[in-house]
Amino acid sequence: MPRTTQLRTYTVREGMLDMWVERWRAEIVPLRRELGFTIGGAWADRERNRFVWLISYDGPETFAERNALYWASPQREAMDLDPDEYLVHTDDRTVETVDLQG
């Protein structure tokens, strides 16, 4: 399957950005990497309570299939992490690399 990259923008509940970042870093990132995802970067926009990150998958399944595997995994369930406790809104967009040389 071709590489798929998503730009994910999350609006985080007031006062919870640092807690979200810590849980994302400590729990979500390791499992995503274990399942073959690549994290292209992450940014905190404190002024707007937003968290932005890039996630890619380039493997035998589609991004959607691999993402479903992530959500169904025992490791994900063991996190006891409900994103709705931290996130007010999520926006996931599939994006493509643009050649800088034209």
N, CA, C and O atoms as a DFTB+ gen file, in Angstrom:
408 C
 N C O
     1  1       0.842      -1.178       0.000
     2  2       0.000       0.000       0.000
     3  2       0.890       1.245       0.000
     4  3       1.974       1.236       0.583
     5  1       0.435       2.304      -0.648
     6  2       1.221       3.544      -0.609
     7  2       1.169       4.169       0.785
     8  3       0.256       3.916       1.572
     9  1       2.160       4.977       1.056
    10  2       2.246       5.669       2.344
    11  2       1.067       6.627       2.484
    12  3       0.749       7.371       1.557
    13  1       0.427       6.605       3.641
    14  2      -0.658       7.511       3.964
    15  2      -0.233       8.341       5.167
    16  3       0.273       7.807       6.153
    17  1      -0.440       9.645       5.079
    18  2      -0.120      10.554       6.182
    19  2      -1.364      11.339       6.557
    20  3      -2.094      11.841       5.702
    21  1      -1.581      11.429       7.851
    22  2      -2.680      12.249       8.351
    23  2      -2.128      13.397       9.195
    24  3      -1.211      13.223       9.999
    25  1      -2.712      14.563       8.987
    26  2      -2.474      15.725       9.835
    27  2      -3.638      15.759      10.808
    28  3      -4.792      15.909      10.407
    29  1      -3.330      15.620      12.078
    30  2      -4.376      15.560      13.095
    31  2      -4.296      16.802      13.978
    32  3      -3.247      17.116      14.539
    33  1      -5.414      17.494      14.087
    34  2      -5.505      18.692      14.913
    35  2      -6.574      18.459      15.966
    36  3      -7.734      18.194      15.650
    37  1      -6.166      18.561      17.217
    38  2      -7.076      18.318      18.331
    39  2      -7.244      19.606      19.134
    40  3      -6.259      20.266      19.468
    41  1      -8.472      19.958      19.437
    42  2      -8.744      21.036      20.380
    43  2      -8.892      20.378      21.743
    44  3      -9.751      19.521      21.950
    45  1      -8.033      20.798      22.668
    46  2      -7.941      20.160      23.982
    47  2      -8.722      20.992      25.006
    48  3      -8.754      22.220      24.929
    49  1      -9.335      20.317      25.945
    50  2     -10.084      21.007      26.995
    51  2      -9.168      21.970      27.756
    52  3      -7.993      21.687      27.987
    53  1      -9.731      23.093      28.132
    54  2      -9.006      24.129      28.874
    55  2      -8.267      23.523      30.067
    56  3      -8.852      22.795      30.868
    57  1      -6.982      23.832      30.172
    58  2      -6.166      23.385      31.298
    59  2      -5.658      21.958      31.208
    60  3      -5.005      21.484      32.138
    61  1      -5.942      21.251      30.103
    62  2      -5.558      19.844      30.013
    63  2      -4.500      19.563      28.947
    64  3      -4.165      18.403      28.709
    65  1      -3.972      20.595      28.306
    66  2      -3.023      20.377      27.211
    67  2      -1.781      19.612      27.670
    68  3      -1.377      18.648      27.019
    69  1      -1.178      20.025      28.771
    70  2       0.030      19.338      29.241
    71  2      -0.248      17.891      29.623
    72  3       0.569      17.011      29.352
    73  1      -1.388      17.638      30.246
    74  2      -1.751      16.257      30.612
    75  2      -1.955      15.417      29.350
    76  3      -1.526      14.265      29.289
    77  1      -2.614      16.004      28.341
    78  2      -2.823      15.281      27.091
    79  2      -1.486      14.953      26.442
    80  3      -1.259      13.814      26.033
    81  1      -0.596      15.945      26.344
    82  2       0.709      15.732      25.707
    83  2       1.471      14.620      26.417
    84  3       2.079      13.773      25.762
    85  1       1.448      14.612      27.727
    86  2       2.181      13.588      28.472
    87  2       1.614      12.192      28.209
    88  3       2.373      11.246      28.001
    89  1       0.312      12.060      28.218
    90  2      -0.286      10.741      27.951
    91  2      -0.041      10.321      26.510
    92  3       0.246       9.154      26.246
    93  1      -0.150      11.263      25.575
    94  2       0.107      10.976      24.162
    95  2       1.541      10.471      24.000
    96  3       1.784       9.451      23.356
    97  1       2.480      11.201      24.593
    98  2       3.907      10.857      24.480
    99  2       4.225       9.511      25.137
   100  3       4.954       8.700      24.565
   101  1       3.687       9.272      26.322
   102  2       4.042       8.078      27.099
   103  2       3.288       6.822      26.675
   104  3       3.809       5.716      26.813
   105  1       2.059       6.977      26.156
   106  2       1.234       5.803      25.897
   107  2       0.885       5.606      24.424
   108  3       1.019       4.502      23.895
   109  1       0.446       6.656      23.771
   110  2      -0.010       6.526      22.387
   111  2       1.156       6.336      21.426
   112  3       1.133       5.432      20.590
   113  1       2.171       7.183      21.542
   114  2       3.300       7.108      20.601
   115  2       3.972       5.739      20.610
   116  3       4.177       5.178      19.534
   117  1       4.327       5.165      21.764
   118  2       4.994       3.853      21.726
   119  2       4.154       2.764      21.043
   120  3       4.689       1.955      20.286
   121  1       2.854       2.743      21.307
   122  2       2.011       1.723      20.690
   123  2       1.868       1.969      19.194
   124  3       1.927       1.027      18.403
   125  1       1.683       3.208      18.804
   126  2       1.603       3.515      17.373
   127  2       2.869       3.043      16.664
   128  3       2.792       2.414      15.609
   129  1       4.022       3.341      17.235
   130  2       5.291       2.918      16.614
   131  2       5.403       1.398      16.574
   132  3       5.851       0.830      15.577
   133  1       5.002       0.749      17.646
   134  2       5.046      -0.716      17.693
   135  2       4.200      -1.326      16.576
   136  3       4.528      -2.393      16.058
   137  1       3.126      -0.657      16.212
   138  2       2.235      -1.154      15.170
   139  2       2.607      -0.658      13.776
   140  3       1.844      -0.847      12.828
   141  1       3.772      -0.028      13.642
   142  2       4.280       0.334      12.328
   143  2       3.979       1.745      11.860
   144  3       4.297       2.094      10.723
   145  1       3.373       2.565      12.708
   146  2       3.127       3.954      12.343
   147  2       4.394       4.777      12.551
   148  3       5.250       4.426      13.363
   149  1       4.501       5.867      11.812
   150  2       5.584       6.830      11.971
   151  2       4.977       8.139      12.439
   152  3       3.962       8.588      11.906
   153  1       5.592       8.743      13.423
   154  2       5.146      10.051      13.901
   155  2       6.081      11.092      13.286
   156  3       7.285      11.090      13.542
   157  1       5.508      11.984      12.470
   158  2       6.306      12.968      11.742
   159  2       6.584      14.248      12.498
   160  3       7.341      15.096      12.027
   161  1       5.984      14.398      13.657
   162  2       6.180      15.591      14.479
   163  2       4.909      15.902      15.240
   164  3       3.831      15.402      14.919
   165  1       5.057      16.740      16.259
   166  2       3.906      17.154      17.064
   167  2       4.161      18.562      17.581
   168  3       5.296      18.944      17.865
   169  1       3.073      19.328      17.696
   170  2       3.172      20.720      18.109
   171  2       2.028      21.069      19.047
   172  3       0.900      20.612      18.865
   173  1       2.326      21.880      20.047
   174  2       1.301      22.394      20.956
   175  2       1.078      23.866      20.629
   176  3       2.025      24.651      20.591
   177  1      -0.161      24.230      20.397
   178  2      -0.564      25.616      20.168
   179  2      -1.299      26.049      21.435
   180  3      -2.518      25.912      21.540
   181  1      -0.542      26.568      22.386
   182  2      -1.104      26.890      23.695
   183  2      -2.145      28.007      23.632
   184  3      -3.105      28.008      24.403
   185  1      -1.960      28.936      22.735
   186  2      -2.890      30.060      22.612
   187  2      -4.301      29.586      22.266
   188  3      -5.287      30.180      22.701
   189  1      -4.389      28.518      21.485
   190  2      -5.689      28.011      21.042
   191  2      -6.056      26.665      21.664
   192  3      -7.047      26.054      21.265
   193  1      -5.263      26.189      22.648
   194  2      -5.484      24.874      23.268
   195  2      -5.560      23.785      22.214
   196  3      -6.460      22.946      22.238
   197  1      -4.609      23.802      21.287
   198  2      -4.617      22.799      20.222
   199  2      -3.342      21.964      20.260
   200  3      -2.274      22.415      20.673
   201  1      -3.507      20.742      19.814
   202  2      -2.401      19.806      19.673
   203  2      -2.446      19.308      18.236
   204  3      -3.484      18.834      17.774
   205  1      -1.332      19.411      17.530
   206  2      -1.266      19.056      16.117
   207  2      -0.152      18.027      15.941
   208  3       0.936      18.174      16.498
   209  1      -0.436      16.979      15.158
   210  2       0.611      15.989      14.903
   211  2       0.418      15.335      13.550
   212  3      -0.670      15.347      12.973
   213  1       1.516      14.759      13.060
   214  2       1.517      14.021      11.801
   215  2       1.748      12.550      12.097
   216  3       2.660      12.193      12.842
   217  1       0.926      11.710      11.516
   218  2       1.070      10.264      11.668
   219  2       0.989       9.629      10.285
   220  3       0.128       9.983       9.480
   221  1       1.898       8.680      10.014
   222  2       1.940       8.014       8.710
   223  2       1.975       6.509       8.891
   224  3       2.393       5.985       9.923
   225  1       1.521       5.837       7.848
   226  2       1.629       4.380       7.811
   227  2       1.957       3.971       6.384
   228  3       1.340       4.436       5.426
   229  1       2.941       3.091       6.268
   230  2       3.383       2.584       4.972
   231  2       3.635       1.092       5.156
   232  3       4.755       0.677       5.453
   233  1       2.604       0.299       4.981
   234  2       2.737      -1.130       5.223
   235  2       1.790      -1.923       4.354
   236  3       1.211      -1.392       3.406
   237  1       1.630      -3.198       4.677
   238  2       0.821      -4.076       3.838
   239  2      -0.681      -3.763       3.890
   240  3      -1.391      -4.003       2.913
   241  1      -1.170      -3.232       5.016
   242  2      -2.582      -2.884       5.119
   243  2      -2.784      -1.408       4.752
   244  3      -1.827      -0.657       4.569
   245  1      -4.050      -1.023       4.652
   246  2      -4.346       0.394       4.482
   247  2      -4.179       1.088       5.828
   248  3      -4.118       0.436       6.871
   249  1      -4.109       2.397       5.796
   250  2      -4.048       3.177       7.035
   251  2      -5.262       2.853       7.904
   252  3      -5.129       2.638       9.108
   253  1      -6.438       2.821       7.291
   254  2      -7.671       2.558       8.032
   255  2      -7.644       1.181       8.697
   256  3      -8.064       1.043       9.846
   257  1      -7.158       0.169       7.993
   258  2      -7.076      -1.176       8.567
   259  2      -6.105      -1.208       9.745
   260  3      -6.396      -1.808      10.780
   261  1      -4.959      -0.564       9.584
   262  2      -3.965      -0.552      10.658
   263  2      -4.451       0.273      11.840
   264  3      -4.185      -0.063      12.994
   265  1      -5.166       1.354      11.546
   266  2      -5.718       2.181      12.610
   267  2      -6.764       1.396      13.410
   268  3      -6.832       1.521      14.632
   269  1      -7.571       0.596      12.727
   270  2      -8.557      -0.245      13.407
   271  2      -7.855      -1.260      14.311
   272  3      -8.332      -1.550      15.408
   273  1      -6.725      -1.797      13.852
   274  2      -5.940      -2.719      14.666
   275  2      -5.446      -2.032      15.939
   276  3      -5.479      -2.616      17.022
   277  1      -4.991      -0.795      15.797
   278  2      -4.550      -0.009      16.960
   279  2      -5.687       0.103      17.982
   280  3      -5.500      -0.192      19.162
   281  1      -6.851       0.528      17.524
   282  2      -7.977       0.741      18.439
   283  2      -8.468      -0.560      19.065
   284  3      -8.966      -0.544      20.191
   285  1      -8.341      -1.676      18.368
   286  2      -8.816      -2.965      18.880
   287  2      -7.777      -3.694      19.728
   288  3      -8.082      -4.732      20.315
   289  1      -6.567      -3.170      19.799
   290  2      -5.496      -3.885      20.487
   291  2      -5.697      -3.907      22.003
   292  3      -6.236      -2.959      22.574
   293  1      -5.267      -4.984      22.649
   294  2      -5.345      -5.060      24.113
   295  2      -4.521      -3.953      24.783
   296  3      -4.882      -3.460      25.852
   297  1      -3.404      -3.570      24.135
   298  2      -2.574      -2.507      24.705
   299  2      -3.327      -1.180      24.746
   300  3      -3.219      -0.424      25.711
   301  1      -4.092      -0.906      23.685
   302  2      -4.859       0.346      23.653
   303  2      -5.947       0.318      24.709
   304  3      -6.178       1.311      25.398
   305  1      -6.610      -0.814      24.837
   306  2      -7.648      -0.945      25.859
   307  2      -7.063      -0.786      27.255
   308  3      -7.696      -0.189      28.126
   309  1      -5.864      -1.312      27.477
   310  2      -5.221      -1.251      28.791
   311  2      -4.825       0.175      29.187
   312  3      -4.610       0.451      30.367
   313  1      -4.729       1.071      28.216
   314  2      -4.384       2.471      28.525
   315  2      -5.440       3.129      29.407
   316  3      -5.136       4.046      30.170
   317  1      -6.677       2.661      29.301
   318  2      -7.775       3.295      30.019
   319  2      -7.766       4.803      29.739
   320  3      -7.827       5.631      30.648
   321  1      -7.686       5.115      28.455
   322  2      -7.603       6.504      27.999
   323  2      -8.768       6.794      27.070
   324  3      -8.823       6.285      25.951
   325  1      -9.692       7.609      27.536
   326  2     -10.821       8.037      26.722
   327  2     -10.492       9.421      26.174
   328  3     -10.458      10.388      26.934
   329  1     -10.248       9.533      24.865
   330  2      -9.896      10.837      24.299
   331  2     -10.913      11.929      24.608
   332  3     -10.545      13.100      24.707
   333  1     -12.182      11.571      24.763
   334  2     -13.215      12.571      25.046
   335  2     -13.003      13.270      26.389
   336  3     -13.520      14.367      26.600
   337  1     -12.259      12.657      27.284
   338  2     -11.952      13.306      28.558
   339  2     -11.007      14.490      28.362
   340  3     -10.983      15.409      29.180
   341  1     -10.231      14.467      27.280
   342  2      -9.227      15.496      27.023
   343  2      -9.569      16.383      25.831
   344  3      -9.233      17.567      25.822
   345  1     -10.230      15.820      24.833
   346  2     -10.394      16.506      23.554
   347  2     -11.823      16.976      23.335
   348  3     -12.785      16.239      23.549
   349  1     -11.931      18.229      22.900
   350  2     -13.223      18.823      22.587
   351  2     -13.589      18.545      21.130
   352  3     -14.754      18.318      20.802
   353  1     -12.574      18.566      20.262
   354  2     -12.806      18.394      18.828
   355  2     -11.555      17.783      18.196
   356  3     -10.434      18.085      18.605
   357  1     -11.756      16.926      17.199
   358  2     -10.637      16.376      16.432
   359  2     -10.888      16.609      14.954
   360  3     -12.023      16.556      14.480
   361  1      -9.810      16.866      14.240
   362  2      -9.874      17.046      12.791
   363  2      -8.722      16.248      12.192
   364  3      -7.560      16.624      12.348
   365  1      -9.035      15.156      11.511
   366  2      -8.024      14.296      10.887
   367  2      -8.129      14.460       9.383
   368  3      -9.189      14.243       8.796
   369  1      -7.021      14.844       8.763
   370  2      -7.006      15.055       7.315
   371  2      -5.862      14.273       6.690
   372  3      -4.725      14.326       7.159
   373  1      -6.177      13.550       5.630
   374  2      -5.140      12.865       4.877
   375  2      -4.474      13.903       3.974
   376  3      -5.143      14.628       3.236
   377  1      -3.136      13.957       4.048
   378  2      -2.377      14.957       3.298
   379  2      -1.307      14.277       2.454
   380  3      -0.921      13.136       2.711
   381  1      -0.838      14.997       1.447
   382  2       0.220      14.502       0.557
   383  2       1.409      15.441       0.621
   384  3       1.251      16.643       0.835
   385  1       2.594      14.891       0.435
   386  2       3.805      15.689       0.363
   387  2       3.801      16.477      -0.955
   388  3       3.433      15.952      -2.005
   389  1       4.212      17.727      -0.876
   390  2       4.344      18.567      -2.044
   391  2       5.836      18.708      -2.351
   392  3       6.626      19.055      -1.472
   393  1       6.212      18.441      -3.591
   394  2       7.606      18.569      -4.016
   395  2       7.993      20.046      -4.008
   396  3       7.380      20.853      -4.706
   397  1       8.996      20.394      -3.232
   398  2       9.441      21.786      -3.125
   399  2      10.068      22.306      -4.409
   400  3      10.152      23.519      -4.605
   401  1      10.506      21.420      -5.280
   402  2      11.163      21.816      -6.517
   403  2      10.171      22.087      -7.642
   404  3      10.548      22.611      -8.690
   405  1       8.921      21.737      -7.432
   406  2       7.903      21.981      -8.452
   407  2       7.913      20.917      -9.457
   408  3       7.122      20.950     -10.400
